């Protein structure tokens, strides 16, 4: 497929690398412009482009940038992009660690609902609940014992289908996570978030999540992340 990736960070860069290796035609963009991506693109076999060109690059466009940066994307970015193009949101909302408070989300809007509102397009939620290291290293062929599963959320079955296929191609068992209204089940801190679970365990984790605890889940995850960062920081 022709795939645009907006964002060249840990998740976006890893997806671009693997997707290009699988033979997909990958265009990659970031906020600093294509010149800043020349070396990475050459290394992984992708084409460095502008954000606008990435949005118009093909059948799937993956938006993999910090939550706060979504609002800074060019206005009308997807205005002329055909409705058939699938837009994937890999992001997570971290108000204390990175994004600052986004009032609509604080009032109860789900992360991906807010992203869809900013983009003016429905989105598919995927690749947000796996660490970049696992995404880079843990993909294995179908049928492999203990294959990690990844959930994909979205309102349209026909839009989820190519993303579920990409999950499988990348080496993970695809799990339909329901509609976007259920995408909170794979948001930060939930039982399904970044735990590298197999299919049955992932489905249980998605089902076990408690919507009334979304803010609590997020706060607990931010606290864990803060501790991890502190533990990795050299002392002395």
N, C-alpha and C positions, 0 to 999 in steps of 0.2 A: 504494500500500500504506500501511498504518498502521505507522509506524516509530518506535521509541523510541531515543533517543541518550543514553547515560549518559557524560557528559564533554563539556565545551564548550571544550576547548583547541584547539590548532592543527588536529588531524585531525578530532576530533569536531565542532567548530564548522564546519569547512569542509564536512564531509559533510552536516551538518544544513542548511546554507545551500543547497547544490546540490540536495539531495533535495527540499527544500521548493519550490525553484524549478521542479523537474520535475513538481510537482503531488502529491507524496506528502504524507500527513498526518503531520507530524513533531512528536513531543514530545521536549523536551530537558531534561536534568537535570544538576545537578552537586552537589558535596558541600556547597555553601553554601546551597542551597535555591532554590526557584523565584523568589523576589523578586529574587535577584541576577542573574537572566537575563531580566528583563522587557524591558529595552532591546534586547538581542540578539535575543530571540524576535520582538519586534515588527518589527525591521529585516529579518529573514530570512523571516518568515512561519511561524514555528514556535510551539508552545505550551509555555510554561515549566511544568514539573511537578516533583514530588519524584522521587527515585531509584526508590522503590517503584512509583510510577505509571508511570515510564518503562519499567520492567521488564514492566509489564502493559499496555503501550500498543498492542501490535499484533502483526503477523506476523513482524517482524524487530526485534531489539533489538541495538544496536551498543554495545559496551562499549569506550570509548576514554579510558582513564585510565592514569596511571603504574602500572607493574607492582606496585609496593609497595602502592598504594592498593586493589588488588583485594581484599586480605584484610580491608580495613576496611569493605567494603560490608555492608549489613544482612544478618544471618544468615538463611538461608532465603529470600533475595531471589527466587529462581525456583521456590520450592516449589509455588506455586499457579498457575504459568504453564504453559499446555498444552505438551505435548511437541512439538506441531507448530510452535511458535514457534522461529525460528532465532536463535541467539545468536552474534554476530560479535565476535571478539577482534581489535582493531587494535593491541594493545600490543607493546612490546619491553622486554626486560630489560637495564637498564644499571646494573650493580652499583656501579661506581665513581662515575659521574656523578650518579646520582639515587636508585636503588632500595635500595642497601645489599645485602648478601649474602643471598640466599634459598637456604638449604641444599639443598633438594630439587633446585633447578635446578643448583646447583654440583655436585651428585652425578650429574647427567646427565638429569634430567627436562627435557623440552622446555618452552619458554616457555608455549605454549598448552595443553599437558597440565597444567601447574601451574594455569593460570587455570581450566581446566575442573574441576579438583579443588576449587578454592576456591569456584566457583559451584555445584558439584553438578550441572552440566549440560554436555553435549558442546558444543563451540564450533567455529565456522568461522573459520579464520585468513584475514584479508583486510585490505587497506589499511594494513598495517604496514610495507610496503617501498616507500613513496613519500613524498617530502617534501611537507609541507603546501602549499608554494608550487606544486609541480608539480600536486598534486591540485586546487588552486584554478584554475590557469591553463592546463593542458595538455590538458584534455578536448576532443575534436573528434569530428565525426560519423563513423560507421562508413565504412570504405573510404578515409579520408583517409590520404595517404602519411605514413609515419613515425609512425603512431598509437602512443602508448605502451601497452604491455601490462601487466596486473596479474595476479598469480597468486592463486588462492583454494584453500586447503587445508581438507579436512574428510573425515570418515569416511562421511557419508551423502550419496549423490548427490542425493536429494530436498531436502536442506538446503542443499547448495551451489548448486543451480539458481537460486533467487531472488537469491543474492548475485552469481553470475556475470551475471545479467541486470542487476542494479544497476550493476555495473562498466561494462557496455556503455552503459547509459543515461547514466552519468556522463561518457562520452566516452573510454573506454579499452577496449582489446581484452582480453577475459577469457581467462585461461588456467587450466585445471584443474591445480592443483599437487599433486594426489594426496591421500592421507589425512593425518590429523594427525601420524602418525608420520614423515611427510616434511616437516612444516611447518618443520623446522629449516633447510631449503634456502632459506627466505626470511627467516631471522633476521638480526640485525645483523652486518654485515661480510662476508656471503656474496656470491658473484658476482652474485646476483640482487637484492641489497639497494640500493634507492634509486638506481638507475642509469638509469631512464627508458628501458628497452629495448623494442624492437619484439618481436612475437610470437616469431619464430624465435630471436632473440638471447636472449630471456628463457628460452625452453625449454632452450637450450644452457647458460645460466648455472645454471639449476636442476639440470641433469644433472651439471654440472662440480663442484658443491659436494662437499666431503669431510667426512663426519660426524665423523671423528676430530679435525677442526680447529675444532669449534664454539667452544670457549673461546678459541682463538687468533683466530678471526674477530671475536669480540665485543671482545676486548682491542684489536685493531687498529682497529676502528670507534670505540671509545671514545677512543683516542688521536687519531684523525682529527678527531672531534667536538671534543675539547679544543683542538686546534690551530685549528680553525675559530672557536671561541668566542674564543680569544686574539687571533686576527687581526682580529676584529670589535670588540674592546674598545678604546675610545679611549685613547690614551696621553698623558701629560703633565699 
